Each structure stands twice: as structure tokens, then as C-alpha cells.
Amino acid sequence: MKKIGIILTIAVLLLLSVLFYFLRGTNLNRFGAEHYYIQITTDGESEVTVIDTGEKMERFSYQLPAYNEQGDMKEMTFTSHKNLRRDAYLKLFYKESKGVTSYEEVQENDIPEKALEQLKK
């Protein structure tokens, strides 16, 4: 009975080690999110916040139309810690309950055809 417990413990530890290895560096905010695509056309609106230590933190707010793979539009609001490059294409990760949870810059040829058609209008 003691051997079964030891083997079971080793198996669980091995399974957890493999799981942590594959999830390291993974942005969990992207799991289960819908994908929308935007093009940065304006500078972000600067928002400065003073934290408890007196340090100022600047974020840039954006409100732009975004398009999913079917070309359906949704107005998206999100923030960034830096002013994003104009004309850059972004893939937004959106969850109904949280809004935009993450984003990444993509190339024009990575954007689904119907979304790109809408962005080019």
C-alpha cells in the first residue's frame, strides 16, 4: 500500500512538472478569448496616475473599431503602457466579461481576409 502511495505521488509531481514546463511564459489572459483586429490610426490618450509611492505611471488609452474573422465590427477600448506605433496592426484578445485582456502586433498578411477588408475601408 505504501508503494502505491509513493508511485502515485511521483506520478502527480511528474505531471505537474510537465504542466508547468509547457505553461511557463504563457499569457493566461489569452485562453478562451475571441480575436479582433485593429489598426492604430491615432496616438493614444495619455492618462497619468500617481501611485502610493508618489511615482507617476503613464498609460495610453485607445478606442477604435475592431473586426473579427467574419468582418463583424465591435468598438474596443483598451490601454497600453506605451504610445503604440501608428499604422501598426494589432490582434486583440477579448473576453465578454473582461473586455480586452491582451494584444499583440501582427503583420498585415496574418489578418483574416474579411477583417482586413474592413480595416482597409
Disulfide bonds with the S-S distance in Angstrom:
none
